[in-house]
């Protein structure tokens, strides 16, 4: 390319410039085509890394390579010094932005690879959820640092900013203090997020009860947390909520959960028969993890006795379905075989005339 541009140095100034841009775009397109073709070739061998690279880098490399070529070719065409300085600065800014985009996309590729290694779809996914929570938060911090670094490089690439760098840095220090006071709440949220990412009172996909709502942790962002409620609503809370308030975490140490069902029956209900049917119901469903089954009379009143059924499941959604299934089956059994043992009110009628 430098040789071609040198041969055209005697022509009007706009011709080498147009040729430079055209050739750079063509070379960039060819390089992108070859790279994506190579990635698609490896995809046929089920290489998940290359699938992720194609997914995230498809558009990011389109401008990066041509911009580099144009920046190099600028040294071989005749451009007025003032215009050349402006164009060089502008090219450097776009190169930095393009590089920042590529680096951010590569963090997404790294996240995809680590997510494949730590799969949360498994029944025993406690460690995977811990790692994923940390990875997602660290990725967000890395992106913020990359953007900050690129903005700094852009400012330093501008001659006026570089010339008065000391003055600007001093002013930036004062401005930083002022902004720090103004954004104090946001900074508190940011540090609370770092604390949660590593101490992990909550993790991605934890089952929690917050604000009298039951759901799962869906997102942990830099300043807020999204809880997916059981009826598909979303509860958005500041991340400091989980460091300043009490809440229930049903899967803090283990995805397995103990479910309970309460039945209120008459004293005439035979407990051995009820216990045998409870065991039969559990043995016939895949929702039960075959570890815990307990039937106990936990309370009595003048009208009924309270029977508590305990059973375990692999996770909270399964435990909910298991509780509903057991409750339905036990009520149907009592209705069909012992309807007289359903709760009812006893009354004694006396003849007032006889008294």
C-alpha positions in Angstrom: 0.0 0.0 0.0 2.8 2.6 0.7 4.3 1.8 -2.7 1.0 2.4 -4.5 0.3 5.6 -2.6 3.8 6.8 -3.4 3.3 6.3 -7.2 0.2 8.4 -7.0 1.8 11.3 -5.1 1.7 13.5 -8.3 -2.0 13.2 -8.7 -4.6 15.5 -7.0 -4.5 15.2 -3.2 -7.9 13.7 -2.8 -7.2 10.7 -5.1 -4.6 9.1 -2.7 -6.9 9.8 0.2 -9.9 8.1 -1.4 -7.7 5.2 -2.6 -6.3 4.8 0.9 -9.8 4.6 2.5 -11.0 2.3 -0.2 -8.0 -0.1 0.0 -8.2 -0.1 3.9 -11.9 -1.0 3.9 -11.3 -3.8 1.3 -8.4 -5.2 3.3 -10.3 -4.9 6.5 -13.3 -6.7 5.0 -11.1 -9.5 3.6 -9.4 -9.9 7.0 -12.7 -10.0 8.7 -14.1 -12.5 6.1 -11.0 -14.8 6.6 -11.2 -14.6 10.3 -14.9 -15.4 10.5 -14.4 -18.2 7.9 -11.7 -19.7 10.1 -14.1 -19.5 13.1 -16.9 -21.1 11.2 -14.6 -23.9 10.2 -13.8 -24.7 13.8 -17.5 -24.4 14.7 -18.2 -27.5 12.7 -16.0 -29.4 15.2 -18.2 -28.1 18.0 -15.7 -25.7 19.5 -17.7 -23.5 21.9 -14.9 -21.0 22.1 -15.0 -20.2 18.4 -18.8 -20.0 18.5 -18.5 -17.4 21.2 -15.8 -15.5 19.3 -18.0 -15.3 16.2 -21.0 -14.2 18.2 -19.2 -11.3 20.0 -16.6 -10.2 17.5 -18.7 -10.2 14.3 -19.1 -6.4 14.2 -16.2 -5.3 16.4 -13.4 -6.0 14.0 -14.9 -4.3 11.0 -13.5 -0.9 11.7 -10.5 -1.7 13.8 -8.3 -3.1 11.0 -9.2 -0.4 8.4 -8.5 2.4 10.9 -5.1 0.9 11.6 -4.3 0.8 7.9 -5.6 4.3 7.3 -3.5 5.6 10.2 -0.3 4.0 8.7 -1.2 5.2 5.2 -1.5 8.8 6.3 2.3 9.1 6.4 2.4 8.4 2.6 0.0 10.9 1.2 0.3 14.7 0.9 -2.0 16.4 3.4 -1.7 19.9 4.8 0.1 19.8 8.3 -2.9 21.3 10.1 -5.3 18.9 8.5 -2.9 15.9 9.1 -2.7 16.7 12.8 -6.5 16.9 13.0 -7.0 13.7 11.0 -4.3 11.8 13.0 -5.9 12.8 16.3 -9.4 11.8 15.0 -8.1 8.5 13.8 -6.4 7.8 17.1 -9.6 8.5 18.9 -11.6 6.1 16.7 -8.8 3.4 17.0 -9.0 3.7 20.8 -12.8 3.4 20.8 -12.6 0.4 18.4 -10.0 -1.3 20.6 -12.1 -0.7 23.7 -15.1 -2.3 21.9 -12.9 -5.4 21.0 -11.6 -5.7 24.6 -15.2 -5.5 26.0 -16.3 -8.1 23.6 -13.4 -10.4 24.7 -14.6 -10.1 28.3 -17.9 -11.4 27.1 -16.1 -14.3 25.4 -14.2 -15.1 28.7 -17.5 -15.0 30.6 -19.1 -17.4 28.1 -16.3 -19.9 28.5 -16.4 -19.7 32.3 -20.2 -20.0 32.4 -19.9 -23.2 30.4 -17.6 -24.6 33.0 -19.8 -23.5 35.9 -23.3 -24.7 34.8 -26.1 -23.6 37.1 -28.6 -26.0 35.4 -27.3 -28.9 37.5 -29.2 -29.9 40.6 -26.2 -29.4 42.9 -25.2 -26.0 41.6 -24.1 -24.1 44.7 -20.4 -23.7 43.7 -21.4 -22.7 40.2 -23.8 -20.0 41.4 -21.1 -18.7 43.8 -18.5 -18.5 40.9 -21.1 -17.0 38.5 -22.0 -14.2 40.9 -18.4 -13.2 41.3 -17.7 -13.4 37.6 -20.6 -11.2 36.6 -19.7 -8.5 39.1 -16.0 -8.6 38.3 -16.9 -8.4 34.6 -18.9 -5.2 35.2 -16.0 -3.7 37.1 -13.5 -4.7 34.3 -15.7 -3.0 31.8 -15.9 0.2 33.8 -12.1 0.2 34.2 -11.6 -0.4 30.4 -13.9 2.5 29.5 -12.1 4.7 32.0 -8.8 3.7 30.6 -9.9 4.3 27.0 -11.3 7.8 27.9 -8.0 8.6 29.5 -6.1 7.5 26.3 -8.5 9.6 24.2 -7.9 12.7 26.3 -4.1 12.2 26.2 -4.2 11.8 22.4 -5.6 15.4 22.1 -2.6 17.8 22.0 -4.3 20.5 23.9 -5.3 18.2 26.7 -1.8 16.7 26.8 -0.2 20.1 26.9 -2.2 21.2 29.9 -2.3 17.8 31.5 -1.0 19.0 35.0 -3.6 21.7 35.3 -6.4 19.4 34.1 -5.3 16.7 36.6 -5.3 19.2 39.4 -8.7 20.4 38.4 -9.9 16.8 38.0 -8.8 16.1 41.6 -10.9 18.9 42.9 -13.8 17.9 40.7 -13.4 14.3 41.8 -13.8 15.3 45.4 -16.9 17.3 44.6 -18.4 14.5 42.4 -17.6 12.1 45.2 -19.7 14.0 47.7 -22.5 14.3 45.1 -22.4 10.6 44.2 -21.9 9.4 47.8 -25.0 7.1 47.6 -23.9 5.6 44.3 -20.4 4.9 45.7 -21.9 3.3 48.8 -23.9 1.0 46.4 -20.8 0.2 44.4 -18.8 -0.9 47.5 -21.8 -2.8 48.8 -21.8 -4.6 45.5 -18.1 -5.6 45.9 -18.9 -6.8 49.4 -21.8 -8.9 48.2 -19.8 -10.4 45.2 -17.2 -11.8 47.6 -19.0 -12.4 50.9 -22.0 -13.7 49.0 -25.1 -13.3 51.3 -26.9 -13.7 47.9 -25.9 -15.5 44.7 -27.4 -15.7 41.3 -30.5 -18.0 41.3 -30.8 -18.0 45.1 -34.3 -18.4 46.4 -35.1 -15.5 48.7 -37.9 -13.8 50.6 -37.7 -10.0 50.5 -40.3 -7.4 51.2 -42.8 -10.2 51.9 -42.2 -11.5 48.3 -40.8 -14.9 47.4 -38.6 -15.3 44.3 -35.1 -15.8 42.8 -32.1 -13.5 42.4 -32.0 -12.8 38.7 -29.4 -10.1 38.3 -26.7 -8.5 40.6 -25.7 -5.3 39.0 -23.3 -2.6 40.2 -25.9 -0.6 42.1 -29.1 -2.7 42.2 -30.4 -6.3 42.4 -33.3 -7.7 40.4 -35.5 -10.4 42.1 -37.7 -12.5 39.9 -40.9 -13.0 41.8 -42.7 -16.4 41.5 -45.5 -14.8 39.4 -42.9 -13.4 37.0 -42.9 -9.8 38.4 -39.5 -8.2 38.9 -38.6 -6.6 42.2 -35.7 -4.1 41.8 -33.9 -3.2 45.0 -30.8 -1.1 45.7 -27.8 -3.4 46.4 -27.4 -1.9 49.9 -30.7 -3.4 50.8 -29.0 -6.8 51.2 -26.3 -5.4 53.5 -28.6 -3.3 55.7 -31.8 -5.3 56.0 -32.7 -8.8 57.1 -34.0 -11.2 54.5 -34.5 -14.9 54.0 -32.2 -16.9 51.8 -33.5 -20.4 51.3 -30.5 -21.7 49.4 -27.6 -20.0 51.1 -25.6 -23.2 51.7 -27.5 -25.8 49.7 -30.0 -25.9 47.0 -31.9 -28.7 48.8 -34.9 -27.4 50.7 -37.3 -28.8 53.3 -41.0 -28.3 52.5 -43.9 -28.6 54.9 -47.7 -29.2 54.5 -50.2 -28.8 57.3 -53.4 -30.7 57.5 -56.3 -30.1 60.0 -58.3 -33.2 60.6 -60.7 -34.6 63.2 -59.5 -36.8 66.1 -61.2 -39.8 64.4 -58.5 -39.8 61.6 -56.3 -42.9 62.0 -52.7 -41.7 61.8 -51.1 -45.0 60.7 -53.2 -45.1 57.6 -52.5 -41.4 56.8 -48.8 -42.0 57.3 -48.8 -45.0 55.0 -50.5 -43.0 52.3 -48.1 -40.1 52.7 -45.2 -42.4 52.1 -47.0 -43.9 49.1 -47.6 -40.4 47.6 -43.9 -39.5 48.0 -42.6 -42.8 46.5 -44.7 -42.3 43.4 -43.4 -38.8 42.5 -40.1 -37.7 41.0 -40.4 -34.4 42.8 -39.2 -36.0 46.1 -35.4 -36.5 46.5 -36.0 -39.6 48.6 -34.2 -38.2 51.7 -36.7 -36.9 54.3 -40.3 -37.8 55.0 -41.9 -37.0 58.3 -45.5 -37.0 59.5 -46.1 -35.6 63.0 -49.0 -34.3 65.1 -47.7 -30.8 66.0 -50.7 -29.3 67.7 -54.2 -30.0 68.9 -57.2 -27.9 69.7 -60.7 -28.5 71.0 -61.9 -29.1 67.4 -59.0 -30.6 65.3 -55.5 -31.9 65.4 -52.7 -30.3 63.3 -50.6 -32.7 61.2 -47.4 -31.5 59.7 -45.9 -33.3 56.7 -42.2 -32.7 56.0 -40.4 -33.6 52.8 -37.2 -32.5 50.9 -36.7 -31.6 47.3 -33.6 -30.7 45.2 -34.4 -26.9 45.0 -37.1 -24.4 46.0 -39.2 -24.5 42.8 -39.4 -28.3 43.0 -40.2 -28.1 46.7 -43.1 -25.8 45.9 -44.5 -28.2 43.3 -44.0 -31.1 45.7 -45.9 -29.4 48.6 -48.8 -28.7 46.3 -48.9 -32.2 45.0 -48.8 -33.8 48.4 -51.4 -31.4 49.8 -53.8 -32.3 46.9 -53.2 -36.1 47.2 -53.7 -36.2 51.0 -56.9 -34.1 50.9 -58.3 -36.3 48.1 -57.5 -39.4 50.1 -59.2 -38.1 53.2 -62.2 -37.0 51.2 -62.6 -40.4 49.5 -61.9 -42.8 52.4 -62.4 -40.8 55.6 -64.8 -38.0 54.9 -66.0 -38.2 58.5 -62.5 -37.2 59.7 -62.6 -33.8 58.0 -62.9 -30.9 60.4 -66.4 -30.3 61.7 -68.1 -28.7 64.6 -69.6 -30.8 67.3 -72.7 -29.6 69.2 -74.7 -31.1 71.9 -78.5 -30.5 71.9 -80.3 -30.6 75.2 -84.0 -30.6 76.0 -84.7 -27.4 77.9 -88.1 -28.6 78.9 -86.6 -31.7 80.6 -84.3 -29.5 82.6 
